[in-house]
Amino acid sequence: MAELSSISPTAYVLGAASLYLGFSGVLGILIRYVNQHRSKLAILLGTGYVCLLFLPATAFVVQRSGWPLFLRLTLLLLAALVAALGLLQPVWAPRELWRPVFGRRYFAAAMALSALWGFSLGISTSTLFPQLVGASALVAGLAALFTHSKPT
């Protein structure tokens, strides 16, 4: 079994990267939605998403000085590619990829990685805060899995 100290940083990087790539995919889908609907609500939704979630997440990735520059640049390039795919939704990609069910499953997997990071860091450092982060990530992931929406 791997040491907890090696699981925690790996889970942290994987969780952060998977969340950022998910945010990028949603950005592409939102840009497509805004272009199609051009309503005030769509524009406000897109602007709010960019300002409150995507730009801070991008700043987080850029400023992670503990991550190698190559990793940060690769993540930014992958995010641009994922956003472009979300915008274009090419026919060669499975249609299920753009459905909310896939998004909830992807989010649940990212939250599972975040929970693993929180629990492993909390156990290895004997502190409560990372375990609370892990517990909230676990609850968010489970909520995403068991949230139902109308079929699209």
C-alpha positions in Angstrom: 0.0 0.0 0.0 1.3 3.5 -0.9 2.3 5.9 1.8 -0.4 8.4 2.8 2.0 11.2 2.3 2.4 10.2 -1.4 -1.3 9.7 -1.9 -2.3 13.1 -0.6 -0.3 15.3 -3.1 -1.2 13.0 -6.0 -4.9 13.1 -5.1 -4.7 16.8 -4.7 -3.2 17.4 -8.1 -5.5 14.9 -9.8 -8.6 16.4 -8.1 -7.7 20.0 -8.9 -6.8 19.1 -12.5 -10.0 17.1 -13.1 -12.1 19.9 -11.6 -10.4 22.5 -13.7 -10.9 20.5 -16.9 -14.5 20.0 -16.0 -14.9 23.7 -15.5 -13.4 24.2 -18.9 -15.9 21.9 -20.5 -18.7 23.7 -18.9 -17.3 27.0 -20.1 -17.4 25.7 -23.7 -21.0 24.5 -23.3 -22.0 27.8 -21.8 -20.4 29.8 -24.6 -22.4 27.7 -27.1 -25.6 28.3 -25.0 -25.0 32.0 -24.9 -24.4 32.1 -28.7 -27.6 30.2 -29.4 -29.9 32.0 -27.0 -28.4 35.5 -26.6 -30.9 36.3 -23.8 -30.0 38.5 -20.8 -30.2 35.5 -18.6 -27.8 33.4 -20.7 -25.4 36.3 -20.9 -25.6 36.8 -17.1 -25.1 33.1 -16.5 -22.1 33.0 -18.7 -20.5 36.1 -17.3 -21.1 35.0 -13.7 -19.6 31.6 -14.4 -16.5 33.1 -16.0 -16.0 35.7 -13.3 -16.9 33.6 -10.2 -15.6 30.2 -11.2 -13.5 29.9 -14.3 -11.2 32.9 -13.9 -10.4 32.1 -10.2 -9.8 28.4 -11.1 -7.4 29.6 -13.9 -5.6 31.9 -11.5 -5.3 29.0 -9.1 -3.7 26.8 -11.7 -1.3 29.6 -12.9 -0.2 30.5 -9.4 0.5 27.0 -8.1 4.3 27.5 -7.7 4.6 24.1 -6.2 3.6 22.5 -9.5 6.1 22.3 -12.3 5.7 24.9 -15.0 5.3 22.1 -17.6 2.3 20.7 -15.6 0.6 24.1 -15.3 1.1 24.9 -19.0 -0.1 21.4 -20.1 -3.2 21.8 -17.9 -3.9 25.3 -19.4 -3.6 23.9 -22.9 -5.8 20.9 -22.1 -8.4 23.2 -20.6 -8.4 25.3 -23.8 -8.9 22.1 -25.8 -11.7 20.9 -23.6 -13.4 24.3 -23.7 -13.2 24.2 -27.5 -14.7 20.7 -27.6 -17.5 21.8 -25.3 -18.2 24.7 -27.6 -18.0 22.8 -30.9 -19.4 19.5 -29.6 -18.0 17.6 -32.6 -20.1 14.7 -34.1 -17.3 12.2 -33.6 -17.6 12.7 -29.8 -20.3 10.6 -28.1 -23.5 12.6 -27.5 -23.6 11.4 -23.9 -20.5 13.5 -23.2 -22.6 16.7 -23.4 -25.5 15.5 -21.3 -25.9 16.6 -17.6 -25.7 12.9 -16.4 -22.1 12.7 -17.7 -21.3 16.0 -16.0 -22.6 14.8 -12.7 -20.6 11.6 -12.9 -17.5 13.5 -13.8 -18.0 15.9 -10.9 -18.6 12.9 -8.5 -15.3 11.4 -9.6 -13.5 14.7 -9.1 -15.0 15.0 -5.7 -13.9 11.5 -4.9 -10.3 12.5 -5.6 -10.7 15.6 -3.5 -12.2 13.5 -0.7 -9.2 11.1 -0.9 -6.8 14.0 -0.7 -8.7 15.5 2.4 -8.9 12.2 4.2 -5.3 11.1 3.5 -3.9 14.5 4.5 -6.0 14.6 7.6 -4.9 11.2 8.7 -1.2 11.8 7.9 -1.2 15.2 9.7 -3.7 14.3 12.5 -5.7 17.5 11.8 -9.4 17.9 11.4 -9.7 20.6 8.7 -8.6 18.4 5.7 -10.9 15.7 6.9 -13.8 18.1 6.9 -12.9 19.1 3.4 -12.8 15.4 2.5 -16.2 14.8 4.1 -17.8 17.8 2.3 -16.2 16.7 -1.0 -17.6 13.2 -0.5 -21.1 14.6 0.3 -21.0 16.8 -2.8 -19.9 13.9 -5.0 -22.7 11.6 -3.6 -25.2 14.4 -4.1 -24.1 14.8 -7.7 -24.5 11.1 -8.3 -28.0 10.9 -6.8 -29.3 14.1 -8.3 -31.9 13.4 -11.0 -32.9 15.7 -13.8 -35.2 15.5 -16.7 -33.9 13.4 -19.6 -32.5 15.6 -22.5 
